Amino acid sequence: MLTLYYAKGSSALAPHILLEEVGAEYAVHEVPITKGAHNEPAYLEINPKARVPALMTPNGVITENPAILTYIAAIHPQAHMLPDTPFERAEADALCAYLCATAHVAFAHLLRGARWADSEEAHASMKAKVVNNLRDCAKLVETHHLKGPWAMGERYTFCDPYLFLMPRWMGKVGVDVSDYPKLAEHHNAMLHRPATLAVMAVHGI
Ligand SMILES: N[C@@H](CCC(=O)N[C@@H](CS)C(=O)NCC(=O)O)C(=O)O
């Protein structure tokens, strides 16, 4: 049995959608980060990083979206969510790494500046960079990481629900996804999948 620790509207949307897509047997456990539940001792025992998502598996806990997504894909081979060749697998991993280490971190500078600096002035300066940094990320992904209609081309794979998050981050700072036609088409296609809609309903978005 798998248990996904998630917060509503967070990046846990990605593995949550993938769990639905593959028809996994799973439970969910809400960790309301707006109430600080991710900093409570009980949750820190699950994920000492104090972040969601985390996935409890029969072998232990997995953290970090790229690792959680590939694990879900790997243990549900019938759902065919991994790319077919080692090269394509590396391309999909590169997209997930970029979303995790660059795009999500660029977005985090909006509200989490205290991680990197103490002064109000520094926080304001970091916030001011978010729009342009997310524009750069969107252009890069649109040009180099999104084959269309799905990230890896004709077939939906484990990285698509993660890519779904990017227009959400962009929208929070007023960057319009329609400026990026392939990304907009991808987002729209995601919004037509029953798994996406079912999970969005659980998250109340
Ligand atoms: N690199 C991590 C990032 C996880 C992350 O930052 N999650 C956010 C929610 S989207 C969180 O838990 N934020 C709480 C905080 O920053 O205190 C991953 O991809 O899983």
The ligand as an SDF file (V2000), in Angstrom:
LIG
                    3D

 20 19  0  0  0  0  0  0  0  0999 V2000
   12.1850   19.5290   -4.1870 N   0  0  0  0  0  0  0  0  0  0  0  0
   10.9600   19.2040   -3.5150 C   0  0  0  0  0  0  0  0  0  0  0  0
   10.2290   20.4920   -3.2010 C   0  0  0  0  0  0  0  0  0  0  0  0
    9.0300   20.2570   -2.3350 C   0  0  0  0  0  0  0  0  0  0  0  0
    8.4350   21.5720   -1.8380 C   0  0  0  0  0  0  0  0  0  0  0  0
    9.1110   22.6090   -1.7430 O   0  0  0  0  0  0  0  0  0  0  0  0
    7.1460   21.5020   -1.5210 N   0  0  0  0  0  0  0  0  0  0  0  0
    6.4590   22.6650   -1.0050 C   0  0  0  0  0  0  0  0  0  0  0  0
    5.0090   22.6300   -1.4300 C   0  0  0  0  0  0  0  0  0  0  0  0
    4.8460   22.7830   -3.1860 S   0  0  0  0  0  0  0  0  0  0  0  0
    6.5170   22.6580    0.5090 C   0  0  0  0  0  0  0  0  0  0  0  0
    6.4460   21.6320    1.1260 O   0  0  0  0  0  0  0  0  0  0  0  0
    6.6370   23.8560    1.0800 N   0  0  0  0  0  0  0  0  0  0  0  0
    6.6710   24.0270    2.4970 C   0  0  0  0  0  0  0  0  0  0  0  0
    7.7580   24.9850    2.9010 C   0  0  0  0  0  0  0  0  0  0  0  0
    8.5050   25.4550    2.0320 O   0  0  0  0  0  0  0  0  0  0  0  0
    7.8740   25.2650    4.0960 O   0  0  0  0  0  0  0  0  0  0  0  0
   10.1220   18.2730   -4.3650 C   0  0  0  0  0  0  0  0  0  0  0  0
   10.1330   18.3990   -5.5820 O   0  0  0  0  0  0  0  0  0  0  0  0
    9.4520   17.3770   -3.8290 O   0  0  0  0  0  0  0  0  0  0  0  0
  1  2  1  0
  2  3  1  0
  2 18  1  0
  3  4  1  0
  4  5  1  0
  5  6  2  0
  5  7  1  0
  7  8  1  0
  8  9  1  0
  8 11  1  0
  9 10  1  0
 11 12  2  0
 11 13  1  0
 13 14  1  0
 14 15  1  0
 15 16  2  0
 15 17  1  0
 18 19  2  0
 18 20  1  0
M  END
$$$$
